[in-house]
Amino acid sequence: MEKTKKTKVGVLFTGGKDSCLALHRYGKKNIDVLLSMIPENKDSFMFHSPDLRLLKKQAEMLELPLIMQKTRGEEEKELEDLKKMIKKSKVKKLIIGGIQSSYQGKRIKRICSELRIRVEAPLWDYDTGKLWKELLEEGFKVIIVKIASEGIPKEFIGKILEVGDIVELVKLSRKYGFRMDFEGGDAETSVLYMPGFKREIKIEYDIESEDVCRHFLKIKEIKI
């Protein structure tokens, strides 16, 4: 009897909380490869702008291969770069970390439909309270690496978020109107530890500010 060929599965991976939790929900043992877009534009319409050294270290800690694709981060053109990366990977199913972003979700699904690739979004329609509760209960160590919204204190950059921090951010989100899941670009995150990592990642960093509402984590050194 001929064996059934295993479907090759990839995760659209930024190293942030959503893609990491989606990976965890789907099951690391079921994932074959990580796929990461690397936009030159810090304010890409579609994609998180990860630190390459940290992204590679996260893949190393997950013990999964990483395929990267550069893009200028220009609207619509970056979709062609995404399509190029997916074709190169030869995956037949793509796991995405989207929660409610129809802008991103529709575009990714359209590309995957053209390529006859299945898409699964384990976190779709997740309530933000459930999202953060699950991250904290499962032992994820999440830091904010970019702030682009009024109301999120600069001091939250680089800090491993705990229950008290989430409570404070909820209060601030009600006052200033930013989304607690950060979809839409209010902030970006990275994960320094999650179930499936060999070890926790430790970093030394500076904070770079462009104005009172825009702050970026700049990694000086990565340690294990």
C-alpha positions as CSV (number, residue, x, y, z in Angstrom):
1,M,0.0,0.0,0.0
2,E,1.4,3.4,-1.0
3,K,2.0,5.9,1.8
4,T,0.1,9.2,1.7
5,K,2.4,12.1,1.1
6,K,2.5,14.6,4.0
7,T,1.2,18.1,3.2
8,K,4.0,20.6,3.5
9,V,2.9,23.3,6.0
10,G,4.4,26.8,6.5
11,V,3.7,29.6,8.9
12,L,3.7,33.2,7.8
13,F,6.1,34.2,10.6
14,T,7.1,37.6,12.0
15,G,8.3,36.4,15.4
16,G,5.6,38.5,17.0
17,K,2.9,37.3,19.4
18,D,0.2,36.5,16.8
19,S,2.3,34.3,14.4
20,C,4.0,32.6,17.4
21,L,0.7,31.8,19.1
22,A,-0.8,30.6,15.8
23,L,2.2,28.3,15.4
24,H,1.7,27.0,18.9
25,R,-2.1,26.5,18.4
26,Y,-1.5,24.6,15.2
27,G,1.3,22.5,16.8
28,K,5.0,23.0,16.2
29,K,5.4,19.3,15.2
30,N,3.0,19.9,12.3
31,I,5.0,22.8,10.9
32,D,7.7,22.3,8.2
33,V,9.0,25.8,7.6
34,L,8.8,29.5,8.7
35,L,8.1,32.1,6.0
36,S,9.1,35.7,6.8
37,M,8.6,38.9,4.7
38,I,11.3,41.5,5.3
39,P,10.0,45.0,4.4
40,E,12.4,47.8,3.9
41,N,9.6,50.2,4.8
42,K,9.1,50.4,8.6
43,D,5.4,51.1,8.1
44,S,4.6,48.4,5.6
45,F,0.9,48.0,4.8
46,M,1.0,44.3,5.3
47,F,4.0,43.1,7.3
48,H,5.8,43.5,10.6
49,S,9.4,44.8,10.3
50,P,11.4,42.2,12.3
51,D,15.0,42.5,13.4
52,L,16.8,39.9,11.2
53,R,19.1,38.7,14.0
54,L,16.3,38.1,16.4
55,L,14.1,36.5,13.7
56,K,16.9,34.0,12.8
57,K,17.5,33.3,16.5
58,Q,13.8,32.6,17.0
59,A,13.9,30.1,14.1
60,E,17.0,28.5,15.7
61,M,15.2,28.2,19.0
62,L,12.2,26.6,17.3
63,E,14.5,24.3,15.3
64,L,12.6,25.1,12.1
65,P,14.0,26.2,8.7
66,L,13.4,29.9,7.8
67,I,12.7,31.3,4.3
68,M,12.9,35.1,4.0
69,Q,11.8,37.4,1.2
70,K,12.8,41.0,1.0
71,T,10.1,43.6,-0.1
72,R,10.1,47.3,-0.4
73,G,6.9,47.3,1.6
74,E,4.9,49.2,-1.0
75,E,1.2,48.6,-1.2
76,E,0.2,45.8,-3.7
77,K,3.8,45.3,-4.9
78,E,4.6,43.6,-1.6
79,L,1.9,41.0,-2.5
80,E,3.9,39.9,-5.5
81,D,6.9,39.4,-3.2
82,L,4.8,37.4,-0.8
83,K,3.6,35.3,-3.8
84,K,7.2,34.7,-4.9
85,M,8.2,33.5,-1.4
86,I,5.2,31.1,-1.1
87,K,5.9,29.6,-4.5
88,K,9.6,29.2,-3.5
89,S,8.7,27.4,-0.3
90,K,6.5,24.8,-2.0
91,V,4.1,24.7,0.9
92,K,0.5,23.4,0.4
93,K,-0.9,24.9,3.5
94,L,-0.2,28.3,5.1
95,I,-0.8,29.2,8.7
96,I,-1.4,32.9,9.5
97,G,-1.6,34.8,12.7
98,G,-4.3,37.3,11.7
99,I,-7.0,38.0,14.2
100,Q,-9.4,40.5,12.6
101,S,-7.5,42.3,9.8
102,S,-9.7,41.8,6.7
103,Y,-7.2,44.0,4.8
104,Q,-4.4,41.5,5.3
105,G,-6.5,38.3,5.4
106,K,-8.3,38.9,2.1
107,R,-5.1,39.6,0.2
108,I,-3.3,36.6,1.6
109,K,-6.2,34.3,0.9
110,R,-6.5,35.6,-2.7
111,I,-2.8,34.8,-3.3
112,C,-3.1,31.4,-1.8
113,S,-6.3,30.7,-3.8
114,E,-4.3,31.5,-7.0
115,L,-1.6,29.1,-5.9
116,R,-4.1,26.5,-4.8
117,I,-2.8,26.6,-1.2
118,R,-5.0,26.2,1.8
119,V,-5.0,28.9,4.5
120,E,-5.7,28.4,8.2
121,A,-6.0,31.2,10.8
122,P,-6.1,29.6,14.2
123,L,-6.6,33.0,16.0
124,W,-9.3,34.4,13.7
125,D,-11.9,36.4,15.6
126,Y,-10.0,35.9,18.9
127,D,-11.2,38.3,21.6
128,T,-8.1,40.4,22.7
129,G,-8.7,39.4,26.3
130,K,-8.5,35.7,25.4
131,L,-5.4,36.4,23.3
132,W,-3.4,38.0,26.1
133,K,-4.7,35.5,28.7
134,E,-3.6,32.6,26.6
135,L,-0.2,34.1,25.9
136,L,0.5,34.7,29.6
137,E,-0.9,31.3,30.8
138,E,1.1,29.4,28.2
139,G,4.3,31.1,29.3
140,F,5.0,33.3,26.3
141,K,7.5,36.1,27.0
142,V,6.4,39.0,24.8
143,I,8.0,42.4,24.3
144,I,6.9,45.5,22.4
145,V,9.5,46.4,19.8
146,K,7.7,49.3,18.1
147,I,5.2,51.9,19.3
148,A,3.3,54.0,16.7
149,S,0.3,55.3,18.6
150,E,-0.5,57.9,21.2
151,G,-1.0,56.5,24.7
152,I,1.4,53.6,24.8
153,P,4.3,54.6,27.1
154,K,7.8,54.5,25.7
155,E,8.8,52.6,28.8
156,F,6.9,49.5,27.5
157,I,9.5,49.0,24.8
158,G,11.6,45.9,25.5
159,K,9.8,45.0,28.7
160,I,8.5,41.4,29.0
161,L,4.8,42.0,29.5
162,E,3.1,40.7,32.6
163,V,-0.5,40.7,33.9
164,G,-0.2,44.2,35.5
165,D,1.2,45.6,32.2
166,I,-1.8,44.3,30.2
167,V,-4.2,45.7,32.8
168,E,-2.5,49.1,32.4
169,L,-2.5,48.9,28.6
170,V,-6.2,48.1,28.6
171,K,-6.9,51.3,30.6
172,L,-4.8,53.3,28.2
173,S,-6.4,51.7,25.1
174,R,-9.8,52.9,26.4
175,K,-8.5,56.4,26.9
176,Y,-6.5,56.8,23.7
177,G,-8.3,54.3,21.3
178,F,-5.4,52.0,20.2
179,R,-6.2,48.4,19.7
180,M,-5.1,45.9,22.3
181,D,-4.2,43.3,19.7
182,F,-2.1,46.0,18.0
183,E,-3.5,45.1,14.5
184,G,-3.4,48.1,12.3
185,G,0.1,49.0,13.3
186,D,-0.4,50.7,16.8
187,A,2.5,48.6,18.0
188,E,4.6,45.5,17.1
189,T,5.8,42.7,19.3
190,S,8.4,40.0,19.4
191,V,8.5,36.7,21.4
192,L,11.6,35.9,23.4
193,Y,10.3,32.6,24.7
194,M,7.3,30.3,23.9
195,P,6.6,26.6,24.3
196,G,8.8,24.8,21.7
197,F,11.8,27.1,22.1
198,K,15.0,25.3,23.2
199,R,15.9,28.2,25.4
200,E,14.8,31.8,26.2
201,I,16.3,34.6,24.1
202,K,17.8,37.5,26.0
203,I,18.6,40.9,24.5
204,E,20.4,44.1,25.3
205,Y,18.9,47.1,23.5
206,D,18.5,50.8,23.1
207,I,15.3,52.8,22.3
208,E,15.2,55.0,19.3
209,S,12.5,57.7,19.2
210,E,11.2,59.6,16.2
211,D,8.7,61.7,18.0
212,V,6.5,61.5,21.2
213,C,4.4,58.6,19.7
214,R,6.9,56.7,17.7
215,H,9.5,54.5,19.4
216,F,11.6,51.6,18.2
217,L,13.7,48.9,20.0
218,K,17.2,48.7,18.6
219,I,19.0,45.4,19.6
220,K,22.6,45.8,20.6
221,E,23.2,42.1,21.5
222,I,21.4,38.8,21.5
223,K,22.2,36.2,24.2
224,I,21.0,32.7,25.0
